[in-house]
Amino acid sequence: MPIAPAAPALHPELRYHHPPTAIVRRAVRVDACVYGGTASGIVCAVQLARLGRTVVVINPATHIGGMTTGGLSWTDFGNKRAIGGIAREFYRRCGAKYGVPEEWTFEPKVADAVLNEMAAEAGVVIYPREYMQSVRMHDGRIRSLTTESGLTVSARMFVDATYEGDLMARARVSCTFGRESNRKYGETINGIQYMKQHQFELPVSPYIREGDPSSGLLPWIEPHARERAGTGDRRIQAYNFRLILTRKPENRIPFPKPDGYDPQEYVLTARYLAAGWKGAFGKFDPIRGEKVDKNNSGATSTDYIGANYRWPVASYAERERIFQNHVRYVAGWFWFMANDPAVPDDVRSRMAEWGLCRDEYTDTGGWPHQLYVREARRMVSDYVITENDCRGKVKAPDSVGLGSYGMDSHNCRRYVVDGRVMNEGDVQVGGFPPYPISYRSIVPKRGQCANLLVPVCLSSSHIAYGSARMEPVFMLLGQSAAIAAHMAMDGNAAIQDVPYPELRERLLSAGQVLEWKP
């Protein structure tokens, strides 16, 4: 789908799903198959290869790294001391590119170079643009995975390192998505939450004609929200793109007006600005290269609230449509802010100083390749990480890494109350020390699948996942998964039967941080 017909310097095609042009039957047999080229998947594959295992990465995307190379350059690390192993090596190698000990606010092109170098040095084979079509199971194990293009990978161990948990679901592993009720796990900030953060702080009409309920509601606004706080539902926190922007003239691409631009999508923003909103330039977080990592900020920004509910269980073709809708919305938001006369002159002129970067994502015209899938499916295993783990009320005895970021959820919906629009679902609660992540939370329930590890869509409640879902944590869990898989192959054992005391010693020897020492 063209995203910038008025800007011929941009490449018009930006696609999540590339259906194969021809089916070519071919087979590969390896020790381990990693499905998903996220940073977690690449770290996992690198560790397996360093241990002498043959390993391939089947990557549904064109690029590797997921959000680590996809625009999340202002790293959400929580506490750096909680991050060790290959994850810490990655940040040190990024630092070496800049002549410093380590770097946590890197340019995406640098992160991409580092991960590709690590994979190449280890001899990891990566198959890009490969989409799982089927999985063959036998005796409670995955025997092979076949892609749409006709590639079949047989392996002793499999790792699901996708943000969606597609392999996990195909292997019939217990999983869920959405928000649990507070009652389910004895939590206090799960489920539906009416909070004050990223909220409309000034009255804004939700109706097509301002103040006129008979005109109908603007896009993605529900008529009401009557559920009690803490009630569970299937809504998903909003996705966006983390754009890398610059004001450096020689590197700046003006914001494109996307094909299919719909002014109605930005009426809320226009009304909020007219009411006196002054937060349009929040979360322009500075990174290397005279650039910023722009995240969502405030009540109406780059989060496309309500437009992603189908993503966790959607087909690749449907995800492509959702992906392109997010491209259109986010690109349109910036074009609106930089060009529409409804935007106050001072805001419009200041936003027009910014643009995409010519030296980033050069194959897609400066636009990130990765949609920020903040959560999709989550495994439900023999150990579910909850708010109580984050707060230190319970402590997993079989740590394979530490989480340390606050419990964080973006808004999940918009609704009407007393003739004004409100957001619902944003939660930001921190202030607790790093906590252990259970080995059982990255492997399926005993008896479900004996050769699968899940370091990204780990077993966690919605609100605890908001803490654990940080890229450094996904990387360190990818390494721990690799070491456990290596041990299971050595012992010809189910992944659930890997002896934790031995695993712990190996993880510590690999530089992992497993317990917090203030």
Wavefront OBJ file of the C-alpha trace (Angstrom):
o trace
v 0.000 0.000 0.000
v 1.480 3.395 -0.937
v 2.057 5.507 2.136
v 3.506 8.595 0.496
v 2.460 9.184 -3.117
v 3.297 12.891 -2.789
v 6.881 12.135 -1.774
v 8.533 10.119 -4.580
v 11.778 9.864 -2.603
v 10.026 7.382 -0.328
v 9.683 3.730 -1.201
v 5.954 3.093 -1.567
v 5.745 -0.513 -0.394
v 5.861 -1.272 3.317
v 4.523 -4.733 3.932
v 4.326 -7.017 6.945
v 3.240 -10.107 5.009
v 4.820 -11.193 1.711
v 2.836 -14.118 0.266
v 5.112 -16.498 -1.635
v 5.109 -16.187 -5.408
v 5.811 -19.912 -5.759
v 5.847 -22.993 -3.550
v 9.276 -24.626 -3.489
v 9.392 -27.811 -1.423
v 12.614 -28.080 0.572
v 13.649 -29.529 3.915
v 16.121 -28.623 6.633
v 17.074 -30.698 9.679
v 18.769 -28.983 12.656
v 19.127 -29.296 16.394
v 16.981 -26.237 17.112
v 14.533 -24.036 15.231
v 13.741 -20.519 16.441
v 10.519 -19.077 15.064
v 10.722 -15.282 15.131
v 13.667 -13.001 14.388
v 13.088 -10.674 17.310
v 16.078 -9.666 19.407
v 15.093 -12.474 21.784
v 15.096 -14.969 18.919
v 18.467 -13.832 17.595
v 20.089 -13.944 21.055
v 18.611 -17.414 21.593
v 19.982 -18.639 18.265
v 23.391 -17.085 18.893
v 23.639 -18.806 22.264
v 22.630 -22.163 20.803
v 25.199 -21.810 18.027
v 27.914 -20.834 20.503
v 27.096 -24.051 22.348
v 27.769 -26.019 19.166
v 24.183 -26.594 18.122
v 22.905 -26.323 14.568
v 20.154 -23.722 14.547
v 18.014 -21.791 12.100
v 15.815 -18.744 12.594
v 12.535 -18.706 10.668
v 11.660 -15.030 10.518
v 8.231 -13.801 9.381
v 9.742 -10.323 8.921
v 12.266 -8.990 6.420
v 14.585 -7.606 9.100
v 15.778 -9.073 12.386
v 15.609 -7.503 15.825
v 11.922 -6.763 16.260
v 11.471 -3.578 18.275
v 15.170 -3.435 19.226
v 15.914 -2.505 15.616
v 12.375 -1.339 14.875
v 12.373 2.067 16.569
v 12.554 1.319 20.286
v 15.936 2.950 20.663
v 15.277 4.748 23.958
v 15.684 1.456 25.836
v 13.220 0.641 28.601
v 15.650 -1.155 30.879
v 14.241 -0.635 34.377
v 17.486 -1.304 36.250
v 20.627 -1.882 34.169
v 22.211 -3.963 36.925
v 19.517 -6.586 36.350
v 20.673 -7.182 32.773
v 23.552 -9.564 32.070
v 24.699 -12.195 29.616
v 24.361 -11.729 25.869
v 21.796 -8.981 26.398
v 24.434 -6.888 28.148
v 26.920 -7.873 25.430
v 24.551 -6.391 22.853
v 24.469 -3.000 24.595
v 28.254 -3.072 24.965
v 28.701 -3.868 21.297
v 26.385 -0.973 20.459
v 28.585 1.183 22.668
v 31.690 0.071 20.800
v 30.179 1.481 17.601
v 30.168 4.896 19.296
v 33.462 4.541 21.178
v 31.834 4.215 24.621
v 31.585 1.255 27.050
v 27.897 0.629 26.308
v 24.981 2.402 24.650
v 21.270 2.211 25.509
v 20.006 5.009 23.202
v 21.367 3.753 19.906
v 20.337 4.359 16.303
v 18.306 1.490 14.786
v 20.844 1.033 11.989
v 23.511 0.404 14.631
v 21.361 -2.118 16.517
v 20.639 -3.852 13.216
v 24.344 -4.037 12.384
v 25.239 -5.421 15.823
v 22.607 -8.178 15.794
v 23.488 -9.188 12.238
v 27.185 -9.300 13.161
v 26.462 -11.460 16.204
v 24.350 -13.867 14.149
v 26.935 -14.060 11.345
v 29.830 -14.634 13.747
v 27.939 -17.532 15.337
v 26.977 -19.022 11.979
v 23.229 -18.656 12.545
v 21.181 -19.261 9.392
v 18.198 -16.912 9.034
v 15.299 -17.423 6.638
v 13.449 -14.093 6.171
v 9.857 -13.611 5.005
v 8.849 -17.131 6.011
v 5.383 -17.573 7.488
v 4.352 -20.675 9.382
v 1.657 -22.668 7.656
v 1.560 -25.888 9.676
v 3.175 -27.764 12.537
v 3.552 -31.526 12.789
v 3.194 -32.918 16.307
v 3.883 -36.433 17.581
v 3.951 -37.802 21.147
v 3.648 -34.354 22.689
v 6.533 -32.859 20.719
v 6.850 -30.609 17.709
v 8.512 -32.636 14.972
v 8.565 -30.094 12.176
v 7.370 -26.695 11.046
v 6.367 -25.928 7.452
v 6.109 -22.427 5.995
v 3.857 -21.006 3.288
v 6.746 -21.084 0.797
v 7.263 -24.843 1.253
v 10.207 -24.864 3.677
v 10.001 -27.681 6.264
v 12.283 -27.512 9.305
v 12.678 -30.597 11.468
v 14.355 -30.072 14.837
v 14.774 -31.535 18.297
v 13.946 -28.240 20.008
v 11.773 -25.300 19.019
v 11.602 -21.778 20.381
v 8.709 -19.381 19.815
v 10.315 -15.934 19.868
v 7.484 -14.071 18.121
v 5.532 -11.249 19.735
v 2.315 -13.114 18.897
v 2.956 -16.661 20.128
v 1.932 -18.232 16.812
v 4.033 -21.383 17.157
v 2.917 -21.821 20.753
v -0.728 -21.679 19.658
v -0.180 -24.126 16.780
v 1.424 -26.535 19.252
v -1.819 -26.413 21.287
v -0.112 -24.884 24.295
v -2.436 -23.134 26.759
v -2.512 -19.403 26.138
v -4.670 -16.322 26.504
v -4.865 -12.665 25.491
v -6.529 -9.557 26.867
v -6.871 -8.589 30.504
v -7.625 -10.954 33.374
v -9.873 -9.870 36.205
v -8.191 -8.851 39.433
v -9.908 -11.783 41.106
v -8.241 -14.423 38.895
v -4.729 -14.027 40.340
v -5.362 -11.892 43.407
v -4.189 -8.657 41.759
v -5.237 -5.028 42.170
v -4.442 -3.266 38.860
v -5.363 -5.848 36.221
v -8.505 -5.762 34.102
v -10.384 -2.598 33.224
v -8.783 0.463 34.799
v -10.033 4.056 34.927
v -6.823 5.962 35.557
v -5.606 9.547 35.141
v -2.461 8.959 33.075
v -2.541 9.669 29.334
v -6.055 10.956 29.838
v -8.065 13.798 28.305
v -7.398 16.478 30.883
v -9.620 18.998 29.057
v -13.202 18.412 27.815
v -13.313 17.110 24.232
v -16.502 16.151 22.397
v -16.601 12.579 21.030
v -19.234 13.307 18.397
v -18.821 13.820 14.643
v -20.481 17.219 15.015
v -19.067 18.752 18.138
v -21.562 18.552 21.011
v -24.214 16.741 18.917
v -24.871 13.126 20.024
v -27.251 12.600 17.104
v -24.345 12.946 14.649
v -22.734 9.729 15.883
v -19.348 8.973 17.372
v -15.936 9.610 15.901
v -13.858 6.527 14.929
v -12.833 4.027 17.628
v -14.957 5.518 20.430
v -17.372 3.298 22.391
v -20.656 4.787 23.649
v -20.015 3.979 27.311
v -17.945 1.979 29.810
v -20.072 0.539 32.590
v -17.828 -2.273 33.834
v -16.395 -2.130 37.303
v -12.663 -1.534 37.652
v -10.817 -4.844 37.755
v -13.194 -6.640 35.391
v -11.481 -8.837 32.811
v -11.959 -8.480 29.054
v -10.356 -9.281 25.694
v -9.198 -5.762 24.844
v -5.532 -5.206 23.972
v -3.402 -2.224 24.884
v -2.787 0.050 21.921
v -0.021 -0.437 19.374
v 1.923 2.258 17.534
v 5.121 2.793 15.591
v 8.178 4.148 17.372
v 9.311 6.627 14.725
v 12.922 7.776 14.549
v 12.823 11.492 13.761
v 15.350 14.217 13.060
v 15.474 17.976 12.548
v 18.803 17.764 10.748
v 17.945 19.225 7.298
v 20.247 17.047 5.217
v 18.883 13.867 6.840
v 15.211 14.832 7.165
v 12.357 13.420 5.061
v 9.186 15.539 5.436
v 6.253 13.667 6.933
v 4.321 11.936 4.122
v 0.570 12.257 3.665
v -0.498 8.600 3.605
v -2.715 7.079 0.979
v -6.227 6.834 2.416
v -5.688 9.729 4.832
v -8.915 10.311 6.793
v -9.232 13.702 8.522
v -11.861 12.299 10.905
v -9.141 10.216 12.587
v -7.550 13.437 13.881
v -10.599 15.450 14.951
v -9.989 14.502 18.592
v -6.442 15.813 18.354
v -7.653 19.043 16.713
v -10.275 19.578 19.411
v -7.813 18.798 22.183
v -5.365 21.333 20.777
v -8.139 23.911 20.462
v -9.064 23.298 24.099
v -5.531 24.259 25.108
v -3.523 21.002 25.116
v 0.199 21.768 25.296
v 1.656 18.254 25.266
v 2.108 17.568 21.567
v 5.883 17.248 21.895
v 6.005 14.785 24.754
v 8.212 11.695 24.448
v 10.601 13.039 21.822
v 13.338 11.019 23.513
v 16.875 11.896 22.299
v 19.077 9.138 20.908
v 22.369 9.055 19.030
v 22.780 10.701 15.635
v 20.850 13.923 16.377
v 17.630 11.892 16.368
v 14.735 11.133 18.689
v 12.675 8.025 19.400
v 9.079 9.314 19.362
v 6.666 7.331 21.502
v 3.022 7.917 22.340
v 2.403 10.717 24.817
v -0.829 12.045 26.257
v -4.469 11.367 25.513
v -4.214 11.461 21.717
v -0.951 10.732 19.981
v 0.596 7.850 18.037
v -1.256 5.024 19.840
v -4.078 3.763 17.602
v -6.442 2.916 20.430
v -8.967 0.159 19.699
v -7.682 -0.747 16.231
v -5.675 -3.843 17.209
v -8.095 -6.143 19.029
v -7.964 -8.824 16.321
v -4.171 -8.908 16.047
v -3.373 -11.777 18.479
v -5.467 -14.381 16.646
v -5.538 -12.858 13.146
v -4.192 -14.552 10.040
v -1.093 -13.113 8.419
v -3.266 -11.515 5.737
v -5.490 -9.863 8.339
v -2.448 -8.695 10.288
v -1.188 -7.127 7.078
v -4.371 -5.048 6.907
v -4.094 -4.060 10.566
v -0.420 -3.224 10.069
v -1.172 -0.995 7.092
v -4.013 0.714 8.983
v -1.524 1.592 11.716
v 0.901 2.922 9.105
v -1.868 5.102 7.703
v -2.979 6.348 11.109
v 0.472 7.158 12.527
v 1.779 8.686 9.294
v -1.444 10.677 9.074
v -1.112 11.951 12.640
v 2.286 13.473 11.905
v 1.179 14.870 8.551
v -1.867 16.420 10.257
v 0.252 17.959 13.021
v 2.751 19.401 10.539
v 0.312 20.595 7.856
v -3.338 20.983 8.856
v -4.526 24.556 9.523
v -6.598 23.241 12.440
v -3.303 22.827 14.311
v -2.148 26.051 16.064
v 0.532 27.846 14.061
v 3.257 27.451 16.662
v 2.654 23.691 16.993
v 2.342 23.166 13.228
v 5.516 25.051 12.355
v 7.490 23.316 15.092
v 6.276 19.846 14.054
v 7.156 20.585 10.425
v 10.788 20.991 11.497
v 10.849 17.239 12.178
v 10.790 14.358 9.747
v 11.795 10.762 9.096
v 15.489 9.899 8.716
v 17.056 9.260 5.311
v 19.722 7.045 6.858
v 17.282 4.764 8.730
v 15.069 2.079 7.153
v 16.355 2.962 3.726
v 14.314 0.191 2.062
v 11.034 1.610 3.428
v 11.585 5.323 3.096
v 12.536 5.968 6.711
v 9.573 4.095 8.181
v 10.180 1.385 10.850
v 9.574 -2.193 9.762
v 8.152 -3.337 13.108
v 4.737 -2.483 14.525
v 5.002 -2.087 18.298
v 3.032 -5.160 19.370
v 3.006 -4.425 23.084
v 1.216 -7.663 23.876
v -0.683 -10.362 22.032
v -1.007 -13.959 23.211
v 0.509 -14.955 26.551
v 1.228 -18.525 27.561
v -0.585 -19.975 30.565
v 1.889 -22.351 32.157
v 2.493 -24.003 35.531
v 3.785 -20.641 36.805
v 2.033 -17.382 35.895
v 3.923 -14.189 36.702
v 1.545 -11.705 38.325
v 1.475 -8.335 40.020
v 2.439 -10.169 43.205
v 5.767 -11.220 41.656
v 6.459 -7.656 40.573
v 5.712 -6.280 44.025
v 7.824 -8.967 45.732
v 4.884 -10.557 47.555
v 5.839 -13.898 45.997
v 9.248 -14.950 44.724
v 9.858 -17.599 42.083
v 12.514 -20.085 43.282
v 13.632 -21.024 39.751
v 14.839 -17.706 38.334
v 16.093 -17.519 34.751
v 16.400 -13.739 34.727
v 15.097 -10.584 36.367
v 12.333 -8.172 35.468
v 12.715 -4.628 36.751
v 10.500 -2.242 34.790
v 7.313 -0.829 36.290
v 3.949 -2.386 35.488
v 2.954 -0.517 32.358
v -0.105 -0.727 30.129
v -1.108 1.737 27.454
v -4.759 2.634 26.978
v -7.056 -0.056 25.623
v -10.122 1.930 24.526
v -11.988 5.228 24.328
v -15.512 5.789 25.609
v -18.054 8.525 26.330
v -18.996 9.895 29.732
v -21.168 12.976 30.239
v -20.698 14.080 26.651
v -16.882 13.969 26.645
v -14.368 11.393 25.493
v -12.208 9.495 27.970
v -9.469 6.867 27.691
v -9.356 3.605 29.648
v -6.644 1.097 30.444
v -3.453 3.082 31.046
v -1.584 1.866 34.135
v 1.871 2.976 35.296
v 2.929 1.550 38.650
v 6.560 1.100 39.643
v 8.859 1.620 42.574
v 9.680 -2.037 43.259
v 13.102 -3.760 43.045
v 13.976 -6.327 40.356
v 12.191 -9.654 40.742
v 12.899 -13.200 39.483
v 11.200 -14.627 36.399
v 10.389 -18.318 36.801
v 11.789 -20.936 34.456
v 8.307 -22.474 34.428
v 6.952 -19.244 32.899
v 8.924 -19.804 29.674
v 8.042 -23.492 29.182
v 4.584 -25.015 28.605
v 2.624 -26.805 31.262
v 3.972 -30.232 32.030
v 2.434 -32.680 29.571
v 1.610 -30.150 26.845
v 4.707 -29.797 24.637
v 8.027 -31.282 25.677
v 10.338 -29.441 23.267
v 9.126 -25.843 23.089
v 10.328 -22.724 24.917
v 8.548 -19.348 24.861
v 10.778 -16.468 26.011
v 8.632 -13.616 24.603
v 4.975 -14.572 25.065
v 5.820 -15.906 28.508
v 3.289 -17.038 31.092
v 2.153 -13.825 32.731
v -0.928 -11.840 33.596
v -1.662 -8.774 31.489
v -0.438 -6.299 34.070
v 2.709 -8.233 35.012
v 3.510 -8.639 31.326
v 3.557 -4.850 31.210
v 6.675 -5.077 33.381
v 8.310 -8.137 31.820
v 7.750 -7.159 28.160
v 10.916 -5.079 27.791
v 13.432 -5.832 25.050
v 16.414 -6.444 27.386
v 14.299 -8.959 29.333
v 13.218 -10.718 26.149
v 16.890 -11.001 25.169
v 18.046 -12.431 28.479
v 15.129 -14.892 28.507
v 16.087 -15.908 24.964
v 19.572 -16.793 26.189
v 18.216 -18.718 29.183
v 15.844 -20.611 26.884
v 18.774 -21.570 24.661
v 20.828 -22.954 27.528
v 17.843 -24.934 28.822
v 17.197 -26.312 25.331
v 20.856 -27.355 25.050
v 20.625 -29.189 28.368
v 17.387 -30.922 27.376
v 18.999 -32.172 24.167
v 22.078 -33.349 26.074
v 19.889 -35.344 28.450
v 17.281 -36.356 25.860
v 14.742 -34.919 28.313
v 11.506 -32.989 28.189
v 12.103 -29.291 28.560
v 10.025 -29.381 31.757
v 12.475 -31.923 33.244
v 15.628 -29.854 32.911
v 17.143 -29.902 36.436
v 16.987 -26.356 37.729
v 20.052 -26.470 40.023
v 22.268 -27.377 37.066
v 20.505 -24.859 34.817
v 21.076 -22.158 37.398
v 24.814 -22.844 37.510
v 25.064 -22.720 33.727
v 23.113 -19.468 33.561
v 25.337 -17.861 36.156
v 28.412 -19.037 34.267
v 26.961 -17.384 31.155
v 26.713 -14.052 32.973
v 22.997 -14.034 33.707
v 21.732 -12.114 36.758
v 19.312 -14.361 38.627
v 18.757 -12.655 41.967
v 18.721 -9.080 43.139
v 21.362 -7.911 45.551
v 20.804 -4.231 46.506
l 1 2 3 4 5 6 7 8 9 10 11 12 13 14 15 16 17 18 19 20 21 22 23 24 25 26 27 28 29 30 31 32 33 34 35 36 37 38 39 40 41 42 43 44 45 46 47 48 49 50 51 52 53 54 55 56 57 58 59 60 61 62 63 64 65 66 67 68 69 70 71 72 73 74 75 76 77 78 79 80 81 82 83 84 85 86 87 88 89 90 91 92 93 94 95 96 97 98 99 100 101 102 103 104 105 106 107 108 109 110 111 112 113 114 115 116 117 118 119 120 121 122 123 124 125 126 127 128 129 130 131 132 133 134 135 136 137 138 139 140 141 142 143 144 145 146 147 148 149 150 151 152 153 154 155 156 157 158 159 160 161 162 163 164 165 166 167 168 169 170 171 172 173 174 175 176 177 178 179 180 181 182 183 184 185 186 187 188 189 190 191 192 193 194 195 196 197 198 199 200 201 202 203 204 205 206 207 208 209 210 211 212 213 214 215 216 217 218 219 220 221 222 223 224 225 226 227 228 229 230 231 232 233 234 235 236 237 238 239 240 241 242 243 244 245 246 247 248 249 250 251 252 253 254 255 256 257 258 259 260 261 262 263 264 265 266 267 268 269 270 271 272 273 274 275 276 277 278 279 280 281 282 283 284 285 286 287 288 289 290 291 292 293 294 295 296 297 298 299 300 301 302 303 304 305 306 307 308 309 310 311 312 313 314 315 316 317 318 319 320 321 322 323 324 325 326 327 328 329 330 331 332 333 334 335 336 337 338 339 340 341 342 343 344 345 346 347 348 349 350 351 352 353 354 355 356 357 358 359 360 361 362 363 364 365 366 367 368 369 370 371 372 373 374 375 376 377 378 379 380 381 382 383 384 385 386 387 388 389 390 391 392 393 394 395 396 397 398 399 400 401 402 403 404 405 406 407 408 409 410 411 412 413 414 415 416 417 418 419 420 421 422 423 424 425 426 427 428 429 430 431 432 433 434 435 436 437 438 439 440 441 442 443 444 445 446 447 448 449 450 451 452 453 454 455 456 457 458 459 460 461 462 463 464 465 466 467 468 469 470 471 472 473 474 475 476 477 478 479 480 481 482 483 484 485 486 487 488 489 490 491 492 493 494 495 496 497 498 499 500 501 502 503 504 505 506 507 508 509 510 511 512 513 514 515 516 517 518
